[in-house]
Amino acid sequence: MGQKKKRGKYGVRRRSVVQPQPVVRYKKKGGLSTGMKILLAVFVVMMVGGAVYWQLSLQSGQQQTVAGIFYSSPTIISNGTKVSLPLSFVEKNKLVFLDLKLEKQIREFTYQGRTIPLYLYRGGEYLPLVIISTPSQKVISGIRVCEPCGSFSFHIVQGKYLDCDACHTKWDIETLKGLSGSCTNYPPPRLTSSVGDSIEIYLSPLGIKVTS
């Protein structure tokens, strides 16, 4: 049986009164929520980090590939059997080229068992030299030639390899030991030099003279 409804004192049914529930109002807080602030901070960090990484990558790329720079005013001494240039210029530029005017035109000559084909470079009227400042602060001087491929130009790659511009043979920049390519046995033939405030390169072993 269902429940009997209660009646009042005079037989009148009492109605139950439903009390209205209070309306809860939340105050809006000014500014961003904590989650949004975190997302914004992460975004800013990513943008700044990306910019720094791009800049460092650009600088790294510039440092890893070094083209040769010509030095146009070397000093010729000892009756054309020695040449000098400032050490500071070589240390700054890392890879320096010299073209020395020969006292007389030479088609080719032999040095260290190698035949240097000067007729392939500027008509045999100049002796091309290269001076390298290595990462270990060593200075290497030599004849700027890779005769099997007829190249007289090089560049430095990755800060540690001397690379022929023609055949792209690579040599260790500290030792000139061949590492890869078709001309590994033909690095620039070394010349004796002395290093102070200036670099003096001895040409007498070549049996040729240069003029200013």
Buried (B, 14 or more C-beta within 10 A) or exposed (E): EEEEEEEEEEEEEEEEEEEEEEEEEEEEEEEEEEEEEEEEEEEEEEEEEEEEEEEEEEEEEEEEEBEBBEBEEBEBEEEBBBBBBBBEBBEEBBBBBBBBEBEEEBEEBEBEEBEBBBEBBBEBBBBBBBBBBBEEEEBBBBBBBBBBBEBBBBBBBEBBBBBBBBBBBBBBBBEBEBBEBBBBEBBBBEBEBEBEEBBBBBBBEBEBBBEE
